């Protein structure tokens, strides 16, 4: 049985100089908003997030990202309170036993340094804990100092990636159910 839409994670939030936002789980109809989110990122921000260069998010990938299996995945988006423009997204995908989940974060470039990434990550961690995920981990390019600093502020630790010297692995233990990836 598939879990229903987790409406308990649909809540308002305030950031920065009083920006009023809504953080909510993604829905299939947010697919075009994800394409617009990536279009609103600079080429360098897209490279830092996806580890590759592309001008726009491929439609097939946007469709996959907008359709979430809430049993093992969560994607939270940030929108203004008065419309559905996607300003950022944080997501995780867990293994079948929920021992660990890989996370990712993307924020529109004109929304950097306002606290949106921090807010999305803390809400994603809250959702992962509520689901009983044992640990979160994410791979980040070593040069992505902003993401590394954000994650350290939240409590993640950075270690050398086990397979790729240009990456760091950021980890956070959430419960005693599993250890973060080495």
C-alpha positions in Angstrom: 0.0 0.0 0.0 1.3 3.4 -1.0 1.5 6.1 1.7 -1.0 9.0 1.2 0.2 12.5 0.6 2.0 13.6 3.8 0.0 16.8 4.4 1.5 17.1 7.9 4.6 18.5 6.2 2.6 21.2 4.4 3.3 24.3 6.6 4.0 28.0 6.3 7.5 29.4 7.1 9.2 32.8 7.4 12.7 33.5 6.3 15.1 36.4 5.8 13.5 39.8 6.0 10.0 38.4 6.5 9.5 36.4 3.3 6.4 34.3 3.8 6.7 30.9 2.3 5.0 27.6 2.1 7.0 24.4 2.5 5.1 21.3 1.3 5.6 17.8 -0.1 5.9 17.8 -3.9 3.1 16.7 -6.1 3.1 15.5 -9.8 1.6 18.8 -10.9 4.9 20.5 -9.7 6.8 19.0 -12.7 6.8 22.3 -14.7 7.8 24.2 -11.5 10.9 22.0 -11.2 11.8 22.8 -14.8 11.4 26.5 -14.0 13.4 26.1 -10.8 16.4 24.7 -12.7 16.0 27.4 -15.4 16.3 29.9 -12.6 19.7 28.6 -11.5 23.0 29.9 -13.0 25.0 27.5 -15.1 27.5 27.1 -12.2 24.7 26.4 -9.7 23.3 23.7 -12.0 26.8 22.2 -12.3 27.3 22.2 -8.5 23.9 20.5 -8.0 23.8 18.0 -10.8 27.6 17.5 -11.4 27.0 18.1 -15.1 26.2 21.0 -17.5 22.8 21.3 -19.0 20.7 24.3 -19.9 17.4 22.9 -18.6 16.1 20.0 -16.6 15.1 17.2 -19.0 11.4 16.6 -19.0 11.7 12.9 -18.1 13.9 13.8 -15.1 11.4 16.5 -14.0 8.6 14.0 -14.2 10.5 11.5 -12.1 11.4 14.1 -9.5 7.8 15.2 -9.2 6.4 11.7 -8.6 7.5 10.6 -5.2 7.0 7.2 -3.5 6.3 8.5 0.0 7.2 5.1 1.5 10.9 5.6 0.8 11.1 9.2 -0.6 10.3 12.7 0.3 10.7 15.9 -1.7 9.8 19.2 0.0 9.4 22.3 -2.1 9.3 26.0 -1.1 6.8 28.3 -2.8 5.6 31.9 -2.1 2.4 31.8 0.0 0.4 33.3 -2.9 1.5 31.1 -5.9 3.2 27.8 -6.8 6.5 29.1 -8.1 9.1 26.6 -6.9 11.9 28.4 -5.2 13.8 25.4 -3.9 13.5 21.7 -3.3 15.1 19.3 -0.8 14.7 15.5 -1.2 15.7 12.2 0.0 15.5 8.6 -1.3 15.9 5.8 1.2 17.0 2.2 0.9 14.2 -0.4 1.3 15.0 -1.0 5.0 15.0 2.8 5.7 18.5 2.5 7.2 19.8 5.4 5.2 18.7 7.9 2.6 20.6 10.0 0.1 19.6 13.7 0.1 19.8 16.5 -2.4 19.1 20.2 -2.3 18.5 22.8 -5.1 17.6 26.5 -4.6 16.9 29.1 -7.3 20.0 31.2 -7.6 18.2 34.5 -6.8 17.1 32.9 -3.5 20.6 32.0 -2.3 21.8 33.4 1.1 18.3 34.1 2.4 18.0 31.0 4.6 15.9 29.0 2.2 18.4 26.1 1.9 18.7 25.9 5.7 15.0 25.8 6.1 14.4 23.1 3.5 17.2 20.9 4.9 15.9 21.2 8.5 12.4 20.4 7.3 13.7 17.4 5.3 15.6 16.1 8.3 12.4 16.5 10.4 10.5 14.4 7.8 13.3 11.8 7.6 13.3 11.4 11.4 9.5 11.1 11.4 9.7 8.3 8.8 12.3 6.5 10.9 15.2 6.9 8.5 18.5 5.9 10.2 20.8 8.3 8.5 21.1 10.9 5.7 24.0 11.2 3.3 24.8 13.4 0.3 27.6 13.8 -2.1 28.9 17.3 -2.8 31.6 18.7 -5.0 34.5 19.8 -2.8 34.4 23.2 -4.4 30.8 23.7 -3.3 31.7 25.6 -0.1 28.3 27.1 0.4 26.6 23.7 0.5 29.3 22.2 2.7 29.0 25.1 5.2 25.2 25.0 5.2 25.3 21.3 6.0 27.9 21.7 8.7 25.8 24.4 10.4 22.9 21.9 10.5 25.1 19.2 12.0 26.2 17.0 9.1 29.8 15.9 9.0 32.0 16.0 5.8 34.4 13.1 4.9 36.3 12.1 1.9 34.1 10.3 -0.6 34.9 6.6 -0.7 35.1 6.4 -4.5 35.6 9.9 -6.0 38.3 12.3 -4.9 36.5 15.4 -6.2 33.5 14.8 -3.9 32.9 14.9 -0.2 30.3 12.8 1.5 28.1 14.7 4.0 26.4 12.5 6.7 24.0 12.8 9.6 22.9 10.0 11.9 19.3 10.4 12.8 18.6 7.3 14.9 20.3 4.0 15.9 18.8 2.2 12.9 21.7 2.7 10.6 25.0 4.3 10.0 25.6 6.9 7.4 27.5 5.8 4.3 31.2 5.6 4.8 
